Amino acid sequence: MPISSIYSKTITIPPSAIDENGHVNNVVYVQWMQDIAIEHYASLGGIAAQGADSTWVVRQHSVEYLLPAFAGEEIEVKTWVENIRKVRSLRKYEFVRKSDGKVLVRGETDWVFVDVKTGSLKAIPGEVERVFGNW
C-alpha cells in the first residue's frame, strides 16, 4: 500500500522522444521517471523539508516495458512513494496511454538519502517522512 497519494500528469509524446525503432526510447522513460519524482516531491514541500545539506540519489531503477508509445500520443504518468525505510525510499511509476487505458510501462526507483558534503547515507528525518503523509 503506497504511503503517498498518487501524483499524475498528462504529457503528449514529443517527436524528440522517438528512437530509430519509431517509438519512445527506453532512456526517455527513465528521464520522465526522474522528472516526475522530483516534481511530486517538490509539490509536497520535500525540497524545503530536506534542507540544503541532504539530497536523494538513485540507487537502482527497474523498468518493465509492456507496449510501445508513439509521437503525438497522450500518456498519463503516475508516481507514488511505496515505502520509506531508514535511509531508502521506494517510488513506483506507471505510464498509461490515455486513448485506450493500456499500461505501457511500469517502473520503480530505489532512492537513498545522502549527506551532500560527504555522499554518505543519512537517516531520513521525520520532517521529510511527513511530507508523504501517513506518518
N, CA, C and O atoms as CSV, one atom per row, in Angstrom:
chain,resi,resn,atom,element,x,y,z
A,1,MET,N,N,0.841,-1.173,0.000
A,1,MET,CA,C,0.000,0.000,0.000
A,1,MET,C,C,0.887,1.236,0.000
A,1,MET,O,O,1.758,1.371,0.859
A,2,PRO,N,N,0.676,2.140,-0.952
A,2,PRO,CA,C,1.528,3.335,-1.014
A,2,PRO,C,C,1.336,4.224,0.213
A,2,PRO,O,O,0.250,4.293,0.789
A,3,ILE,N,N,2.409,4.896,0.592
A,3,ILE,CA,C,2.295,5.805,1.730
A,3,ILE,C,C,1.999,7.224,1.274
A,3,ILE,O,O,1.611,8.061,2.089
A,4,SER,N,N,2.172,7.513,-0.003
A,4,SER,CA,C,1.838,8.843,-0.508
A,4,SER,C,C,0.665,8.713,-1.463
A,4,SER,O,O,0.373,7.633,-1.978
A,5,SER,N,N,0.012,9.818,-1.683
A,5,SER,CA,C,-1.038,9.814,-2.697
A,5,SER,C,C,-0.394,9.705,-4.074
A,5,SER,O,O,0.785,10.008,-4.251
A,6,ILE,N,N,-1.182,9.272,-5.032
A,6,ILE,CA,C,-0.678,9.170,-6.409
A,6,ILE,C,C,-0.626,10.561,-7.015
A,6,ILE,O,O,-1.587,11.325,-6.931
A,7,TYR,N,N,0.483,10.876,-7.615
A,7,TYR,CA,C,0.683,12.138,-8.316
A,7,TYR,C,C,0.706,11.796,-9.798
A,7,TYR,O,O,1.376,10.849,-10.211
A,8,SER,N,N,-0.026,12.566,-10.597
A,8,SER,CA,C,-0.036,12.252,-12.023
A,8,SER,C,C,-0.083,13.512,-12.863
A,8,SER,O,O,-0.474,14.586,-12.406
A,9,LYS,N,N,0.327,13.340,-14.099
A,9,LYS,CA,C,0.206,14.400,-15.088
A,9,LYS,C,C,0.126,13.764,-16.456
A,9,LYS,O,O,0.589,12.642,-16.664
A,10,THR,N,N,-0.461,14.485,-17.379
A,10,THR,CA,C,-0.584,14.005,-18.751
A,10,THR,C,C,0.434,14.727,-19.610
A,10,THR,O,O,0.603,15.943,-19.514
A,11,ILE,N,N,1.110,13.956,-20.452
A,11,ILE,CA,C,2.057,14.550,-21.391
A,11,ILE,C,C,1.728,14.062,-22.798
A,11,ILE,O,O,1.209,12.962,-22.988
A,12,THR,N,N,2.037,14.889,-23.757
A,12,THR,CA,C,1.946,14.493,-25.159
A,12,THR,C,C,3.358,14.146,-25.604
A,12,THR,O,O,4.278,14.947,-25.443
A,13,ILE,N,N,3.527,12.978,-26.151
A,13,ILE,CA,C,4.862,12.497,-26.509
A,13,ILE,C,C,5.430,13.344,-27.649
A,13,ILE,O,O,4.848,13.408,-28.731
A,14,PRO,N,N,6.569,13.994,-27.399
A,14,PRO,CA,C,7.176,14.821,-28.448
A,14,PRO,C,C,7.978,13.961,-29.439
A,14,PRO,O,O,8.434,12.873,-29.088
A,15,PRO,N,N,8.144,14.443,-30.654
A,15,PRO,CA,C,8.953,13.707,-31.642
A,15,PRO,C,C,10.378,13.423,-31.150
A,15,PRO,O,O,10.984,12.430,-31.553
A,16,SER,N,N,10.907,14.279,-30.292
A,16,SER,CA,C,12.274,14.091,-29.794
A,16,SER,C,C,12.427,12.849,-28.912
A,16,SER,O,O,13.549,12.408,-28.663
A,17,ALA,N,N,11.316,12.281,-28.437
A,17,ALA,CA,C,11.358,11.089,-27.585
A,17,ALA,C,C,11.430,9.797,-28.388
A,17,ALA,O,O,11.626,8.719,-27.827
A,18,ILE,N,N,11.273,9.909,-29.689
A,18,ILE,CA,C,11.179,8.730,-30.548
A,18,ILE,C,C,12.565,8.288,-31.019
A,18,ILE,O,O,13.399,9.110,-31.398
A,19,ASP,N,N,12.791,6.972,-30.986
A,19,ASP,CA,C,14.091,6.442,-31.404
A,19,ASP,C,C,14.022,5.856,-32.814
A,19,ASP,O,O,13.012,5.995,-33.505
A,20,GLU,N,N,15.103,5.202,-33.229
A,20,GLU,CA,C,15.187,4.662,-34.588
A,20,GLU,C,C,14.189,3.530,-34.840
A,20,GLU,O,O,13.982,3.142,-35.989
A,21,ASN,N,N,13.571,2.998,-33.788
A,21,ASN,CA,C,12.547,1.969,-33.939
A,21,ASN,C,C,11.148,2.553,-34.083
A,21,ASN,O,O,10.177,1.818,-34.258
A,22,GLY,N,N,11.050,3.885,-34.008
A,22,GLY,CA,C,9.777,4.549,-34.238
A,22,GLY,C,C,8.885,4.693,-33.018
A,22,GLY,O,O,7.731,5.104,-33.141
A,23,HIS,N,N,9.408,4.358,-31.830
A,23,HIS,CA,C,8.613,4.529,-30.607
A,23,HIS,C,C,9.457,5.190,-29.524
A,23,HIS,O,O,10.648,5.434,-29.720
A,24,VAL,N,N,8.836,5.480,-28.379
A,24,VAL,CA,C,9.554,6.165,-27.302
A,24,VAL,C,C,10.763,5.333,-26.881
A,24,VAL,O,O,10.653,4.134,-26.627
A,25,ASN,N,N,11.903,5.984,-26.813
A,25,ASN,CA,C,13.149,5.348,-26.409
A,25,ASN,C,C,13.097,5.001,-24.924
A,25,ASN,O,O,12.541,5.751,-24.121
A,26,ASN,N,N,13.677,3.867,-24.572
A,26,ASN,CA,C,13.652,3.424,-23.176
A,26,ASN,C,C,14.309,4.415,-22.221
A,26,ASN,O,O,13.862,4.561,-21.083
A,27,VAL,N,N,15.345,5.086,-22.659
A,27,VAL,CA,C,16.037,6.051,-21.797
A,27,VAL,C,C,15.133,7.242,-21.473
A,27,VAL,O,O,15.244,7.836,-20.401
A,28,VAL,N,N,14.251,7.582,-22.389
A,28,VAL,CA,C,13.320,8.695,-22.173
A,28,VAL,C,C,12.402,8.394,-20.996
A,28,VAL,O,O,12.114,9.279,-20.190
A,29,TYR,N,N,11.941,7.151,-20.891
A,29,TYR,CA,C,11.081,6.792,-19.764
A,29,TYR,C,C,11.809,6.988,-18.430
A,29,TYR,O,O,11.213,7.460,-17.462
A,30,VAL,N,N,13.080,6.630,-18.379
A,30,VAL,CA,C,13.854,6.818,-17.146
A,30,VAL,C,C,13.960,8.304,-16.814
A,30,VAL,O,O,13.848,8.685,-15.649
A,31,GLN,N,N,14.171,9.141,-17.820
A,31,GLN,CA,C,14.217,10.590,-17.595
A,31,GLN,C,C,12.870,11.091,-17.071
A,31,GLN,O,O,12.822,11.888,-16.135
A,32,TRP,N,N,11.778,10.619,-17.678
A,32,TRP,CA,C,10.446,11.026,-17.219
A,32,TRP,C,C,10.187,10.559,-15.787
A,32,TRP,O,O,9.538,11.262,-15.013
A,33,MET,N,N,10.692,9.378,-15.434
A,33,MET,CA,C,10.546,8.889,-14.061
A,33,MET,C,C,11.230,9.842,-13.091
A,33,MET,O,O,10.652,10.225,-12.073
A,34,GLN,N,N,12.443,10.215,-13.405
A,34,GLN,CA,C,13.169,11.131,-12.528
A,34,GLN,C,C,12.471,12.486,-12.460
A,34,GLN,O,O,12.328,13.060,-11.380
A,35,ASP,N,N,12.039,12.996,-13.608
A,35,ASP,CA,C,11.391,14.313,-13.646
A,35,ASP,C,C,10.121,14.352,-12.797
A,35,ASP,O,O,9.915,15.296,-12.034
A,36,ILE,N,N,9.265,13.329,-12.926
A,36,ILE,CA,C,8.021,13.355,-12.174
A,36,ILE,C,C,8.255,13.102,-10.684
A,36,ILE,O,O,7.513,13.610,-9.844
A,37,ALA,N,N,9.277,12.323,-10.357
A,37,ALA,CA,C,9.615,12.114,-8.941
A,37,ALA,C,C,9.995,13.433,-8.288
A,37,ALA,O,O,9.531,13.744,-7.192
A,38,ILE,N,N,10.831,14.200,-8.953
A,38,ILE,CA,C,11.261,15.496,-8.410
A,38,ILE,C,C,10.076,16.457,-8.328
A,38,ILE,O,O,9.914,17.171,-7.337
A,39,GLU,N,N,9.253,16.471,-9.373
A,39,GLU,CA,C,8.083,17.345,-9.398
A,39,GLU,C,C,7.120,17.004,-8.256
A,39,GLU,O,O,6.609,17.898,-7.581
A,40,HIS,N,N,6.878,15.716,-8.046
A,40,HIS,CA,C,5.990,15.276,-6.965
A,40,HIS,C,C,6.556,15.678,-5.606
A,40,HIS,O,O,5.849,16.252,-4.778
A,41,TYR,N,N,7.832,15.374,-5.381
A,41,TYR,CA,C,8.497,15.683,-4.120
A,41,TYR,C,C,8.446,17.183,-3.835
A,41,TYR,O,O,8.156,17.594,-2.712
A,42,ALA,N,N,8.726,17.990,-4.839
A,42,ALA,CA,C,8.678,19.447,-4.674
A,42,ALA,C,C,7.265,19.918,-4.352
A,42,ALA,O,O,7.085,20.820,-3.534
A,43,SER,N,N,6.258,19.315,-4.990
A,43,SER,CA,C,4.859,19.729,-4.751
A,43,SER,C,C,4.410,19.440,-3.322
A,43,SER,O,O,3.489,20.083,-2.819
A,44,LEU,N,N,5.055,18.478,-2.666
A,44,LEU,CA,C,4.718,18.129,-1.285
A,44,LEU,C,C,5.502,18.957,-0.264
A,44,LEU,O,O,5.240,18.871,0.935
A,45,GLY,N,N,6.454,19.750,-0.729
A,45,GLY,CA,C,7.294,20.521,0.175
A,45,GLY,C,C,8.536,19.778,0.609
A,45,GLY,O,O,9.186,20.169,1.578
A,46,GLY,N,N,8.876,18.712,-0.093
A,46,GLY,CA,C,10.011,17.881,0.292
A,46,GLY,C,C,11.356,18.570,0.187
A,46,GLY,O,O,12.233,18.356,1.025
A,47,ILE,N,N,11.527,19.392,-0.831
A,47,ILE,CA,C,12.824,20.054,-1.020
A,47,ILE,C,C,13.116,20.996,0.149
A,47,ILE,O,O,14.240,21.049,0.646
A,48,ALA,N,N,12.109,21.728,0.576
A,48,ALA,CA,C,12.282,22.611,1.733
A,48,ALA,C,C,12.510,21.798,3.004
A,48,ALA,O,O,13.318,22.186,3.848
A,49,ALA,N,N,11.806,20.674,3.149
A,49,ALA,CA,C,11.913,19.862,4.365
A,49,ALA,C,C,13.286,19.200,4.507
A,49,ALA,O,O,13.757,19.001,5.627
A,50,GLN,N,N,13.930,18.857,3.397
A,50,GLN,CA,C,15.203,18.134,3.490
A,50,GLN,C,C,16.370,19.043,3.833
A,50,GLN,O,O,17.376,18.566,4.359
A,51,GLY,N,N,16.268,20.341,3.553
A,51,GLY,CA,C,17.364,21.252,3.830
A,51,GLY,C,C,18.458,21.172,2.782
A,51,GLY,O,O,18.423,20.316,1.897
A,52,ALA,N,N,19.424,22.064,2.886
A,52,ALA,CA,C,20.478,22.175,1.881
A,52,ALA,C,C,21.593,21.148,2.051
A,52,ALA,O,O,22.411,20.971,1.149
A,53,ASP,N,N,21.634,20.470,3.200
A,53,ASP,CA,C,22.750,19.548,3.448
A,53,ASP,C,C,22.446,18.095,3.079
A,53,ASP,O,O,23.276,17.214,3.306
A,54,SER,N,N,21.257,17.835,2.508
A,54,SER,CA,C,20.865,16.471,2.160
A,54,SER,C,C,20.259,16.428,0.767
A,54,SER,O,O,19.782,17.439,0.252
A,55,THR,N,N,20.284,15.243,0.164
A,55,THR,CA,C,19.652,15.063,-1.136
A,55,THR,C,C,19.320,13.589,-1.339
A,55,THR,O,O,19.767,12.725,-0.584
A,56,TRP,N,N,18.536,13.326,-2.362
A,56,TRP,CA,C,18.203,11.956,-2.758
A,56,TRP,C,C,19.077,11.566,-3.952
A,56,TRP,O,O,19.341,12.387,-4.831
A,57,VAL,N,N,19.523,10.312,-3.974
A,57,VAL,CA,C,20.318,9.776,-5.069
A,57,VAL,C,C,19.704,8.434,-5.471
A,57,VAL,O,O,19.269,7.659,-4.619
A,58,VAL,N,N,19.675,8.173,-6.768
A,58,VAL,CA,C,19.144,6.897,-7.252
A,58,VAL,C,C,20.123,5.777,-6.938
A,58,VAL,O,O,21.312,5.869,-7.243
A,59,ARG,N,N,19.612,4.728,-6.332
A,59,ARG,CA,C,20.393,3.512,-6.088
A,59,ARG,C,C,20.139,2.508,-7.201
A,59,ARG,O,O,21.062,1.850,-7.681
A,60,GLN,N,N,18.858,2.395,-7.611
A,60,GLN,CA,C,18.527,1.413,-8.646
A,60,GLN,C,C,17.202,1.779,-9.317
A,60,GLN,O,O,16.243,2.181,-8.658
A,61,HIS,N,N,17.171,1.631,-10.642
A,61,HIS,CA,C,15.928,1.743,-11.419
A,61,HIS,C,C,15.559,0.338,-11.897
A,61,HIS,O,O,16.428,-0.474,-12.217
A,62,SER,N,N,14.271,0.074,-11.936
A,62,SER,CA,C,13.760,-1.141,-12.560
A,62,SER,C,C,12.607,-0.705,-13.455
A,62,SER,O,O,11.694,-0.012,-13.006
A,63,VAL,N,N,12.651,-1.113,-14.726
A,63,VAL,CA,C,11.639,-0.680,-15.685
A,63,VAL,C,C,11.149,-1.886,-16.471
A,63,VAL,O,O,11.944,-2.685,-16.967
A,64,GLU,N,N,9.834,-2.008,-16.577
A,64,GLU,CA,C,9.217,-3.066,-17.364
A,64,GLU,C,C,8.471,-2.412,-18.519
A,64,GLU,O,O,7.499,-1.686,-18.311
A,65,TYR,N,N,8.933,-2.674,-19.731
A,65,TYR,CA,C,8.337,-2.097,-20.936
A,65,TYR,C,C,7.305,-3.075,-21.479
A,65,TYR,O,O,7.655,-4.182,-21.887
A,66,LEU,N,N,6.032,-2.676,-21.487
A,66,LEU,CA,C,4.951,-3.575,-21.873
A,66,LEU,C,C,4.458,-3.345,-23.296
A,66,LEU,O,O,4.231,-4.303,-24.035
A,67,LEU,N,N,4.291,-2.085,-23.684
A,67,LEU,CA,C,3.778,-1.729,-25.006
A,67,LEU,C,C,4.488,-0.478,-25.513
A,67,LEU,O,O,4.896,0.361,-24.709
A,68,PRO,N,N,4.644,-0.336,-26.814
A,68,PRO,CA,C,5.278,0.870,-27.354
A,68,PRO,C,C,4.336,2.074,-27.320
A,68,PRO,O,O,3.114,1.927,-27.302
A,69,ALA,N,N,4.925,3.251,-27.312
A,69,ALA,CA,C,4.175,4.513,-27.405
A,69,ALA,C,C,4.800,5.337,-28.524
A,69,ALA,O,O,5.982,5.189,-28.837
A,70,PHE,N,N,3.985,6.210,-29.123
A,70,PHE,CA,C,4.399,6.899,-30.338
A,70,PHE,C,C,4.200,8.412,-30.229
A,70,PHE,O,O,3.423,8.888,-29.401
A,71,ALA,N,N,4.900,9.147,-31.063
A,71,ALA,CA,C,4.819,10.613,-31.083
A,71,ALA,C,C,3.369,11.055,-31.222
A,71,ALA,O,O,2.595,10.486,-31.992
A,72,GLY,N,N,3.027,12.073,-30.463
A,72,GLY,CA,C,1.687,12.649,-30.519
A,72,GLY,C,C,0.683,12.007,-29.585
A,72,GLY,O,O,-0.372,12.587,-29.329
A,73,GLU,N,N,0.983,10.822,-29.066
A,73,GLU,CA,C,0.050,10.175,-28.131
A,73,GLU,C,C,0.091,10.875,-26.778
A,73,GLU,O,O,1.134,11.370,-26.350
A,74,GLU,N,N,-1.057,10.909,-26.117
A,74,GLU,CA,C,-1.114,11.415,-24.752
A,74,GLU,C,C,-0.975,10.240,-23.798
A,74,GLU,O,O,-1.644,9.216,-23.942
A,75,ILE,N,N,-0.087,10.410,-22.816
A,75,ILE,CA,C,0.054,9.394,-21.785
A,75,ILE,C,C,-0.058,10.054,-20.415
A,75,ILE,O,O,0.346,11.200,-20.218
A,76,GLU,N,N,-0.616,9.301,-19.484
A,76,GLU,CA,C,-0.672,9.751,-18.103
A,76,GLU,C,C,0.485,9.094,-17.370
A,76,GLU,O,O,0.646,7.874,-17.405
A,77,VAL,N,N,1.281,9.910,-16.709
A,77,VAL,CA,C,2.410,9.435,-15.927
A,77,VAL,C,C,2.002,9.528,-14.462
A,77,VAL,O,O,1.631,10.598,-13.979
A,78,LYS,N,N,2.073,8.399,-13.758
A,78,LYS,CA,C,1.687,8.340,-12.347
A,78,LYS,C,C,2.892,7.938,-11.513
A,78,LYS,O,O,3.730,7.148,-11.948
A,79,THR,N,N,2.965,8.492,-10.309
A,79,THR,CA,C,4.019,8.083,-9.378
A,79,THR,C,C,3.492,8.167,-7.955
A,79,THR,O,O,2.570,8.926,-7.658
A,80,TRP,N,N,4.094,7.377,-7.091
A,80,TRP,CA,C,3.772,7.400,-5.669
A,80,TRP,C,C,4.936,6.783,-4.905
A,80,TRP,O,O,5.742,6.037,-5.461
A,81,VAL,N,N,5.004,7.109,-3.624
A,81,VAL,CA,C,6.026,6.527,-2.760
A,81,VAL,C,C,5.406,5.299,-2.101
A,81,VAL,O,O,4.395,5.385,-1.405
A,82,GLU,N,N,6.036,4.171,-2.338
A,82,GLU,CA,C,5.533,2.897,-1.825
A,82,GLU,C,C,5.930,2.681,-0.370
A,82,GLU,O,O,5.129,2.211,0.438
A,83,ASN,N,N,7.189,3.031,-0.040
A,83,ASN,CA,C,7.620,2.877,1.352
A,83,ASN,C,C,8.833,3.746,1.628
A,83,ASN,O,O,9.517,4.215,0.719
A,84,ILE,N,N,9.072,3.942,2.910
A,84,ILE,CA,C,10.257,4.656,3.384
A,84,ILE,C,C,10.884,3.790,4.459
A,84,ILE,O,O,10.215,3.331,5.385
A,85,ARG,N,N,12.187,3.576,4.315
A,85,ARG,CA,C,12.937,2.846,5.314
A,85,ARG,C,C,14.001,3.787,5.857
A,85,ARG,O,O,14.013,4.958,5.478
A,86,LYS,N,N,14.864,3.343,6.696
A,86,LYS,CA,C,15.797,4.226,7.405
A,86,LYS,C,C,16.501,5.239,6.501
A,86,LYS,O,O,16.475,6.437,6.785
A,87,VAL,N,N,17.125,4.780,5.424
A,87,VAL,CA,C,17.869,5.669,4.521
A,87,VAL,C,C,17.382,5.557,3.083
A,87,VAL,O,O,17.953,6.175,2.184
A,88,ARG,N,N,16.311,4.757,2.853
A,88,ARG,CA,C,15.857,4.457,1.494
A,88,ARG,C,C,14.373,4.702,1.339
A,88,ARG,O,O,13.609,4.704,2.304
A,89,SER,N,N,13.989,4.908,0.084
A,89,SER,CA,C,12.578,5.056,-0.245
A,89,SER,C,C,12.330,4.432,-1.615
A,89,SER,O,O,13.076,4.664,-2.567
A,90,LEU,N,N,11.267,3.635,-1.693
A,90,LEU,CA,C,10.897,3.011,-2.951
A,90,LEU,C,C,9.753,3.796,-3.578
A,90,LEU,O,O,8.695,3.973,-2.973
A,91,ARG,N,N,9.984,4.261,-4.798
A,91,ARG,CA,C,8.983,5.025,-5.552
A,91,ARG,C,C,8.594,4.208,-6.776
A,91,ARG,O,O,9.443,3.610,-7.438
A,92,LYS,N,N,7.288,4.192,-7.066
A,92,LYS,CA,C,6.790,3.447,-8.223
A,92,LYS,C,C,6.195,4.390,-9.254
A,92,LYS,O,O,5.831,5.527,-8.954
A,93,TYR,N,N,6.107,3.881,-10.489
A,93,TYR,CA,C,5.642,4.673,-11.627
A,93,TYR,C,C,4.777,3.806,-12.532
A,93,TYR,O,O,4.929,2.586,-12.593
A,94,GLU,N,N,3.869,4.471,-13.229
A,94,GLU,CA,C,3.069,3.798,-14.244
A,94,GLU,C,C,2.794,4.785,-15.367
A,94,GLU,O,O,2.440,5.937,-15.120
A,95,PHE,N,N,2.959,4.327,-16.600
A,95,PHE,CA,C,2.694,5.126,-17.791
A,95,PHE,C,C,1.504,4.497,-18.505
A,95,PHE,O,O,1.561,3.331,-18.896
A,96,VAL,N,N,0.424,5.263,-18.677
A,96,VAL,CA,C,-0.819,4.745,-19.240
A,96,VAL,C,C,-1.205,5.561,-20.470
A,96,VAL,O,O,-1.246,6.790,-20.418
A,97,ARG,N,N,-1.490,4.869,-21.584
A,97,ARG,CA,C,-1.957,5.564,-22.786
A,97,ARG,C,C,-3.388,6.023,-22.540
A,97,ARG,O,O,-4.248,5.224,-22.170
A,98,LYS,N,N,-3.637,7.310,-22.747
A,98,LYS,CA,C,-4.952,7.894,-22.467
A,98,LYS,C,C,-6.041,7.371,-23.406
A,98,LYS,O,O,-7.183,7.207,-22.976
A,99,SER,N,N,-5.720,7.108,-24.669
A,99,SER,CA,C,-6.749,6.736,-25.644
A,99,SER,C,C,-7.394,5.381,-25.372
A,99,SER,O,O,-8.565,5.178,-25.692
A,100,ASP,N,N,-6.634,4.446,-24.778
A,100,ASP,CA,C,-7.205,3.114,-24.543
A,100,ASP,C,C,-7.010,2.592,-23.118
A,100,ASP,O,O,-7.454,1.489,-22.799
A,101,GLY,N,N,-6.343,3.384,-22.251
A,101,GLY,CA,C,-6.161,2.989,-20.856
A,101,GLY,C,C,-5.149,1.874,-20.639
A,101,GLY,O,O,-5.064,1.322,-19.542
A,102,LYS,N,N,-4.383,1.539,-21.669
A,102,LYS,CA,C,-3.418,0.451,-21.535
A,102,LYS,C,C,-2.142,0.931,-20.845
A,102,LYS,O,O,-1.635,2.020,-21.115
A,103,VAL,N,N,-1.639,0.079,-19.944
A,103,VAL,CA,C,-0.379,0.367,-19.264
A,103,VAL,C,C,0.756,0.065,-20.230
A,103,VAL,O,O,0.877,-1.044,-20.750
A,104,LEU,N,N,1.580,1.074,-20.456
A,104,LEU,CA,C,2.705,0.957,-21.381
A,104,LEU,C,C,3.985,0.531,-20.673
A,104,LEU,O,O,4.740,-0.310,-21.161
A,105,VAL,N,N,4.205,1.132,-19.513
A,105,VAL,CA,C,5.443,0.917,-18.772
A,105,VAL,C,C,5.138,0.968,-17.283
A,105,VAL,O,O,4.327,1.772,-16.824
A,106,ARG,N,N,5.807,0.090,-16.536
A,106,ARG,CA,C,5.802,0.149,-15.067
A,106,ARG,C,C,7.252,0.267,-14.623
A,106,ARG,O,O,8.148,-0.319,-15.232
A,107,GLY,N,N,7.472,1.019,-13.574
A,107,GLY,CA,C,8.838,1.147,-13.091
A,107,GLY,C,C,8.893,1.423,-11.610
A,107,GLY,O,O,7.881,1.717,-10.973
A,108,GLU,N,N,10.088,1.324,-11.074
A,108,GLU,CA,C,10.324,1.706,-9.690
A,108,GLU,C,C,11.764,2.156,-9.535
A,108,GLU,O,O,12.662,1.743,-10.267
A,109,THR,N,N,11.939,3.011,-8.559
A,109,THR,CA,C,13.268,3.523,-8.251
A,109,THR,C,C,13.507,3.385,-6.761
A,109,THR,O,O,12.661,3.756,-5.946
A,110,ASP,N,N,14.664,2.851,-6.414
A,110,ASP,CA,C,15.105,2.793,-5.030
A,110,ASP,C,C,15.993,4.018,-4.830
A,110,ASP,O,O,17.106,4.088,-5.351
A,111,TRP,N,N,15.483,4.974,-4.073
A,111,TRP,CA,C,16.223,6.203,-3.778
A,111,TRP,C,C,16.888,6.070,-2.415
A,111,TRP,O,O,16.331,5.449,-1.509
A,112,VAL,N,N,18.078,6.651,-2.264
A,112,VAL,CA,C,18.741,6.708,-0.965
A,112,VAL,C,C,18.967,8.174,-0.583
A,112,VAL,O,O,19.201,9.030,-1.436
A,113,PHE,N,N,18.888,8.431,0.712
A,113,PHE,CA,C,19.047,9.778,1.255
A,113,PHE,C,C,20.499,9.928,1.682
A,113,PHE,O,O,21.022,9.090,2.417
A,114,VAL,N,N,21.158,11.001,1.221
A,114,VAL,CA,C,22.587,11.162,1.494
A,114,VAL,C,C,22.925,12.570,1.976
A,114,VAL,O,O,22.187,13.531,1.764
A,115,ASP,N,N,24.068,12.637,2.629
A,115,ASP,CA,C,24.655,13.903,3.044
A,115,ASP,C,C,25.343,14.508,1.818
A,115,ASP,O,O,26.162,13.846,1.180
A,116,VAL,N,N,25.015,15.759,1.486
A,116,VAL,CA,C,25.553,16.414,0.291
A,116,VAL,C,C,27.077,16.517,0.336
A,116,VAL,O,O,27.737,16.295,-0.679
A,117,LYS,N,N,27.642,16.849,1.494
A,117,LYS,CA,C,29.085,17.081,1.588
A,117,LYS,C,C,29.899,15.793,1.522
A,117,LYS,O,O,30.945,15.752,0.874
A,118,THR,N,N,29.426,14.747,2.185
A,118,THR,CA,C,30.217,13.517,2.277
A,118,THR,C,C,29.775,12.432,1.299
A,118,THR,O,O,30.548,11.531,0.973
A,119,GLY,N,N,28.538,12.523,0.835
A,119,GLY,CA,C,27.999,11.471,-0.017
A,119,GLY,C,C,27.586,10.230,0.765
A,119,GLY,O,O,27.167,9.233,0.177
A,120,SER,N,N,27.702,10.287,2.076
A,120,SER,CA,C,27.354,9.149,2.929
A,120,SER,C,C,25.852,9.050,3.118
A,120,SER,O,O,25.138,10.053,3.104
A,121,LEU,N,N,25.383,7.818,3.295
A,121,LEU,CA,C,23.975,7.609,3.596
A,121,LEU,C,C,23.613,8.326,4.884
A,121,LEU,O,O,24.428,8.459,5.797
A,122,LYS,N,N,22.374,8.782,4.933
A,122,LYS,CA,C,21.918,9.568,6.077
A,122,LYS,C,C,20.487,9.153,6.403
A,122,LYS,O,O,19.679,8.947,5.498
A,123,ALA,N,N,20.174,9.030,7.676
A,123,ALA,CA,C,18.811,8.678,8.077
A,123,ALA,C,C,17.832,9.746,7.581
A,123,ALA,O,O,18.095,10.945,7.675
A,124,ILE,N,N,16.714,9.287,7.057
A,124,ILE,CA,C,15.687,10.212,6.568
A,124,ILE,C,C,15.026,10.864,7.770
A,124,ILE,O,O,14.460,10.166,8.611
A,125,PRO,N,N,15.087,12.195,7.872
A,125,PRO,CA,C,14.493,12.873,9.027
A,125,PRO,C,C,12.966,12.810,8.999
A,125,PRO,O,O,12.352,12.685,7.939
A,126,GLY,N,N,12.378,12.898,10.171
A,126,GLY,CA,C,10.927,12.849,10.311
A,126,GLY,C,C,10.208,13.881,9.477
A,126,GLY,O,O,9.139,13.599,8.935
A,127,GLU,N,N,10.772,15.078,9.361
A,127,GLU,CA,C,10.093,16.118,8.578
A,127,GLU,C,C,10.018,15.759,7.095
A,127,GLU,O,O,9.088,16.179,6.406
A,128,VAL,N,N,10.982,14.991,6.599
A,128,VAL,CA,C,10.929,14.519,5.210
A,128,VAL,C,C,9.908,13.389,5.091
A,128,VAL,O,O,9.119,13.371,4.146
A,129,GLU,N,N,9.912,12.458,6.023
A,129,GLU,CA,C,8.921,11.376,6.013
A,129,GLU,C,C,7.497,11.934,6.021
A,129,GLU,O,O,6.621,11.435,5.314
A,130,ARG,N,N,7.281,12.955,6.816
A,130,ARG,CA,C,5.928,13.505,6.970
A,130,ARG,C,C,5.381,14.170,5.710
A,130,ARG,O,O,4.163,14.280,5.571
A,131,VAL,N,N,6.223,14.615,4.797
A,131,VAL,CA,C,5.697,15.241,3.577
A,131,VAL,C,C,4.916,14.231,2.741
A,131,VAL,O,O,4.072,14.617,1.932
A,132,PHE,N,N,5.192,12.945,2.930
A,132,PHE,CA,C,4.499,11.914,2.153
A,132,PHE,C,C,3.175,11.492,2.786
A,132,PHE,O,O,2.397,10.772,2.161
A,133,GLY,N,N,2.909,11.930,4.020
A,133,GLY,CA,C,1.655,11.565,4.680
A,133,GLY,C,C,1.763,10.241,5.392
A,133,GLY,O,O,2.782,9.554,5.327
A,134,ASN,N,N,0.686,9.896,6.076
A,134,ASN,CA,C,0.568,8.624,6.817
A,134,ASN,C,C,1.664,8.405,7.852
A,134,ASN,O,O,1.971,7.258,8.177
A,135,TRP,N,N,2.264,9.476,8.380
A,135,TRP,CA,C,3.292,9.312,9.403
A,135,TRP,C,C,2.869,9.999,10.663
A,135,TRP,O,O,3.601,9.979,11.653
